[in-house]
Amino acid sequence: MSSFTESHPGLPAAYVLLLLDVVKRWHVNESELLAPAGLDREQLTAPTLRLPLDVVNGIYTRALELTEEPGLPFYIGMQMKLSSHGFIGFAAMTADTVAQAIELAERFISLRLMGFALRLETHNDEARLYLSCDLNLQPLRDTAVAALMVGLGQMAQVLTGETLYGIADIDIPENPRFAEFSHILPAQIQYGQPENVIRFAKAYLDAPLLMADASSSQLAIEQCERELVAIGHTNRFVRQVRELIHDDAEGFRSVEAVASILCMSERTLKRQLAQDGTSFSDILEDLRRQRAVLLLRHESQSIERIAEQLGYSDVANFTRAFKRWTGTTPSQYRRGA
């Protein structure tokens, strides 16, 4: 019998149920997939059950092994439903317009996906929906990003009855199955980018939703607000650490320096980050990756200088890290940027 509780600040079990539905096409035995985690489908149906991030990561890793399908993120995204996201999905589904639905998702996404955040910006006739992620467990992190980016487009079509065309930048290496799925995805996907963002026509924000219902939406919003108070904002600490790690004048700060600024011991800082499913080194590496991609887009600095700015002792170490992040070397990336 599993000892998981409904108050654990992890991921809702509903996402594992979604994974179970996706892997059915490969005839995966559910018991074989869930048994190592001490779980079964009946337990996962508890509406408020949340699972530790490392447990979900283990289940997903096992799914990759059993299906031998690297394209799982695409299948998950295309099979993602608004109901997968609980009351947030219901609130968004019954909003008046796409803009209102996105506003609700921005406000409440931390209820379902700790460490994730959405941000909508508009520039002239273009809308940009940014997705940030503080989760660092792999392969769960990159899969969640890819599945959400695909899922957002799929759910937008369900909400409006119209296809959301645009361009999606994703900060992960290209999936080996991408070419086979690209023709059915409404957005043009660009991999290895410094951030996750979907760009689309601003006019789409005013599109009315097919299931708009003001009273139902308000009820869902009130429930989300109650859950927000109950679960707290544990991801705020992770974001605070992210903001403190890099300083334009000092560069990348050490864990000791960040702990000092926060008036806590290094041990306490590491423990709190571990409780949120990440670590100082994971956040530091993610920030280095983002900054590396941005700097390499400009020819004004040499790769040696960029490596130095990022805190690497030599170009070889930087090159190894960059190839691990993007699947290509800094020089190759710069030539193709």
Secondary structure, 3 states (H helix, E strand, C coil): CCCCCCCCCCEECHHHHHHHHHHHHHCCCHHHHHHHHCCCHHHHCCCCCEECHHHHHHHHHHHHHHHCCCCHHHHHHHHCCHHHHHHHHHHHHCCCEHHHHHHHHHHHHHHHCCCEEEEEEEECCEEEEEEEECCCCCCHHHHHHHHHHHHHHHHHHHHHCCCCCEEEECCCCCCCCHHHHHHHCCEEEECCCCCEEEEEEHHHHHCECCCCCHHHHHHHHHHHHHHHHHHCCCHHHHHHHHHHHEECCCEECCHHHHHHHCCCCHHHHHHHHHHCCCCHHHHHHHHHHHHHHHHHCCCCCCHHHHHHHCCCCCHHHHHHHHHHHHCCCHHHHHHHC
